[in-house]
């Protein structure tokens, strides 16, 4: 029987591997993945295509919304 496990993009797998190498706690890893997912949703595309301006705009968005 095959697992119904979702496939992980190469970018996300790289991020997970890097966090494991840095020995980040599982909760920290989950939070980082969540934050990157929210950023990707905000810009409407993959985070590996983000520009410096996208990051700046997102930071302003977070400040405007009390983060």
C-alpha positions, 0 to 999 in steps of 0.5 A, a space after each residue: 500500500 502506498 502512503 498518501 504523503 504529499 510531495 515536498 517541493 525541492 525548495 521546501 526540502 532544502 529549507 527543512 534539511 538546512 534547519 535540521 543541520 542547524 538543529 532547530 527545534 521541531 516547533 521552530 521548524 514548523 513555524 519557519 515553514 508556516 511563515 514562508 508559506 504565508 509569505 508565498 501566499 501574500 506574494 502569490 507565487 513561489 518564495 524563490 522568485 521573491 524580490 527584495 521589494 517583495 520582502 519589504 512590502 510584506 514586512 510593511 504589511 505585517 507592521 500594518 497588521 500589528 505583527 
